[in-house]
């Protein structure tokens, strides 16, 4: 079984409103692979390791569950595990 782990950082949280009253209806998270503008060969922190092995990634998630609204902020970092599904 092949698995993969990515380390992503929240780049933007966009709030959505709907209806006459403008009530909140969801959030969209935009995430990207962790990275710094430059890495020296001697810098081997975890973000550097992820950036070297998976230099580019992006993920957009629309959240409709009100219990999850406000739980994600710009700059937060998360591991995302990819495991085959049936």
Secondary structure, 3 states (H helix, E strand, C coil): CCEEEEEEEEEEEEEEEECCCCEEEEEEEEEEECCCCCCCCCCCCHHHHHHHHCCCCEEEEEECCHHHCCCCCCCCEEEEEEECCC
